[in-house]
């Protein structure tokens, strides 16, 4: 679980970890840097609408933008 105090998730922060399944990014996060979640088994992620996230998730990951 990512705490509400997180604003940025830096590049390669969770790369090559055992994360899998669905992930919820809290509204406090405004930027997820490229590669942050690459090489994980995340299949779906829910992010706030104002969050920048290009290149952060593995190929095929379903990204849901919350209003």
C-alpha positions in Angstrom: 0.0 0.0 0.0 1.3 3.4 -1.0 0.7 6.0 1.8 -1.2 9.3 1.2 1.9 11.2 2.1 3.7 10.1 -1.1 3.9 12.8 -3.9 6.4 11.2 -6.3 7.3 7.6 -7.2 10.8 7.7 -8.6 12.2 5.8 -11.5 12.9 2.2 -10.9 11.4 2.4 -7.3 9.6 -0.9 -7.6 11.3 -2.3 -10.7 12.0 -6.1 -10.6 10.0 -6.6 -7.4 7.4 -9.2 -6.7 4.5 -6.8 -7.0 1.5 -8.4 -8.8 -2.2 -7.9 -9.4 -4.0 -4.6 -9.0 -2.5 -1.4 -7.6 -4.2 1.8 -6.3 -2.2 5.0 -6.4 -3.5 7.6 -3.9 -4.6 11.0 -4.9 -1.5 12.6 -3.3 0.7 11.2 -6.1 1.3 13.7 -8.9 4.1 12.0 -10.8 5.3 8.4 -11.3 8.6 8.4 -13.1 9.4 6.1 -16.1 10.3 2.6 -15.1 8.9 2.8 -11.6 6.9 -0.4 -11.9 8.6 -2.1 -14.9 9.4 -5.8 -14.7 6.6 -6.4 -12.2 3.4 -8.5 -12.6 1.0 -5.6 -12.1 -2.0 -6.1 -14.3 -4.1 -3.1 -13.4 -3.5 0.3 -11.8 -5.8 3.0 -10.7 -4.3 6.5 -10.7 -5.6 10.1 -10.1 -6.4 12.1 -13.2 -3.7 14.7 -12.6 -0.9 12.2 -12.2 1.9 12.0 -14.8 2.9 8.3 -15.4 4.4 7.8 -18.9 6.5 4.6 -19.1 6.0 3.7 -15.5 4.0 0.4 -15.8 4.7 -2.9 -17.5 3.4 -3.5 -21.0 -0.2 -4.7 -21.1 -1.0 -3.2 -17.7 -4.5 -1.7 -17.7 -4.3 1.9 -16.4 -7.6 3.4 -15.0 -7.7 7.2 -14.6 -9.8 8.2 -11.7 -11.8 11.5 -11.8 
